[in-house]
């Protein structure tokens, strides 16, 4: 990774490790785990060469957690059921969504293998499956840095992320060569997935005009995307700008959600690079200002017994159990991008009697665990309008 991304990634992953260690029982001795990480990093060149893409989600694959159906129960801000909707899926969509999931693996090794566990199926449902309304979803498995690895507080740097990046780069190349059929695509990531996509875009998309034109947008949540201070460009990318309207193309959407003043230090919203700041773009109001948001959640509970399930429970929000695949609560929150206590974040406030979530697992995280859901309805609207704008342009 570049110097900026490396510093931000190191700060983020180390802070995440320290906060997780307070909440989750350690499974591996830190010194042995640190040694295993170093060994795995040195072995990267041999292991990466033999890597074969395993798909968590891919059109035509069965089972596919990214195509669960779209039936939705709509609730009021106080969680009274209002109606059931059945959104229509675009037939033969002409755009693809390429998704890289966040840190979810509870495997007790420094790097996860590419076996599909309940955590990956759950996070795919929660974060990207709803996009199947408008795009074909491709989601590769990758050898991510695991939750137990982060629990140790081991300083994680660019070398540690080389193995995950090599898997995602290989999968992205395979997607382009074998599956894309020239389709335009949207890149979607969260947390560790966003850090990896930042580097993928910087190395392989941003410098190539033809590939930039095929990327309708990148949605990089909870990943501290950097831009030059007061600008919508620079920092991580030389050519790809921040999205400032829902018909702008070849741009990036990024934010981290807080409903309380971010502590200092916080995991998100703060840049360690002089002259750069963390980008915030509000999908509900890309041009700026404050707007109501449309939150959408999967009804099925996240993988029971997993670390993330514990973190989600710590948010303290009521989770209805309707018979539909999804439940939605529009106009329960308002959001705006703001600089709060030196952090650039998406500031969330409750309206209509809604309850604000509790930051989890600590205040330094803010509402990181809700980044992908809190404005999912608004992100879907942006994706649909971008696809429509591109079709008209073409």
Secondary structure, DSSP 4 states (H G I P E B T S, - for coil): --HHHHHHHHHHHHHHHHHHHHHS---S-HHHHHHHHHHHHHTHHHHHHT----EEE-TT-SS-TT----EEEEE-TT--EEEEEEPPPPTT-SEEEEEE--S----SSSB--S---HHHHHHHHHHTGGGGGTSEEEEE---PBPHHHHHTT----TTTTHHHHHHHHHHHHHIIIII-TT-EEEEEEETHHHHHHHHHIIIIITT-HHHHHHEEEEEEETS--EEETTSSSBTTBSSPEEP-STT--SEEEEE-EESSPPPSS-SSS---STTEEE----TT-TTSS-EEEEEEEESSPP-TTSHHHHHHHTT-------SSSEEEEEEEEEEEEEEETTEEEEEEEE-TTPPPPPPSS-GGGTTGGGHHHHTHHHHHHHHHHHHHHHHHH-
